[in-house]
Every structure is written in C-alpha cells, then in structure tokens.
Amino acid sequence: MERPSVGLLNIGVEEVKGVDEIRKAAAVLKEAPLPIRYHGFVEGDDVGHGVVDVVVTDGFTGNIALKTAEGTAKQIGEYLRAAMGRSLLARLGAVLAQGAFRALKEKLDPRQLNGGIFLGLNGIVVKSHGGTDATGFACAIDLAYDMASNGVVERLASEVARFHAKLELEGAA
C-alpha cells in the first residue's frame, strides 16, 4: 500500500481526549513528513469498520482491545449456536446456512492473523497469542518469514533515518 491511512486508538476522536503520550504522538504524526495519510484518533468501534488501514496503539490498550474483540466474537458465536438449535425450523435453517457459517468462522478465526509485531527493534519479533494452536503459531512464523523476505527491518530503518534527517533539516531552517 503506497500511503496507508493511519489512526491512533484513543478513547475518543476529539483532539483533547486521551493521555498525554497519545496526544503528543498525534501532534507528531499530524506534522510529520511520512508516507502515510494520518487520519487522527480512532475509537474501538472504528477498528472493525475499517475506518483506517492501520491502527496504532500501545501494547496495554491493544491487548485489551484485541481480547475484547475475541471474547465478543466467541460470545456471539455461542448465542448463534444456541439460537440455531432452539427449534426444528432453526436447525433446518442452520443446515442450509452451514456454508455461510463456515465462511464467517474462517473470517473471524484469530489464528489466521496471529502475531503482533514489535517495532523499534533491530530485528524481527512477532509475539504470538499464548492460547493459540499449531495453526496460529504457523501463521505467526509465516508473518516473520514474510517480514524477513521483504527486508522490513532494513526498510523501516531506512525510512526512520530519512525521516529524522528531514526533521533535522527542517529544524535547521
């Protein structure tokens, strides 16, 4: 993606909301000459709606958001299974909708997107979900492999160095 839209996860979209670090990061991103389209703050419900291409958050808040989304998806799945078993007509409907339910389950499977990337290091670190299985670990390893194959660490280091040089030039002017 040439210029992804980027948002900071926050408790509201208003610029006055959030902790100091988030507001300071927003100010930097708003002015920074980066190859992104900075969107501003996004809220938790914006994540699932695809308001931005990339949501940036700290580990604490991101972990809470991720586990809340996972728990909500599981809870809805349980409610749906219970509802589809309540009557003969509902069970028949479940049989007829089996393909759609399977596609939905695959789309919501957190194992397929397993692996959080740690940035700011001189190497590749992909944190896997502790409760995953072999499929989830394989997806995390695939992510690390793709990052290594595509030279992500070197490209990020180059972009960060270019960004800092540009900031220094602007500061000297």
Buried (B, 14 or more C-beta within 10 A) or exposed (E): EEEEBBBBBBEEBEEEEBEEEBBEBBEEBEEEEBEBBBBBBBBBEBBEEEBBBBBBBEEEBBBEBBEEBBEEBEEEBEEBEEEBEEEEEEEEEBEEEEEEBEEBEEEBBBBEBBBBBEEEEEEBEBEBBEEBEEEBBBBBBEBBEEBEEEEBBEEBEEEEEEBEEEBEEEEEE
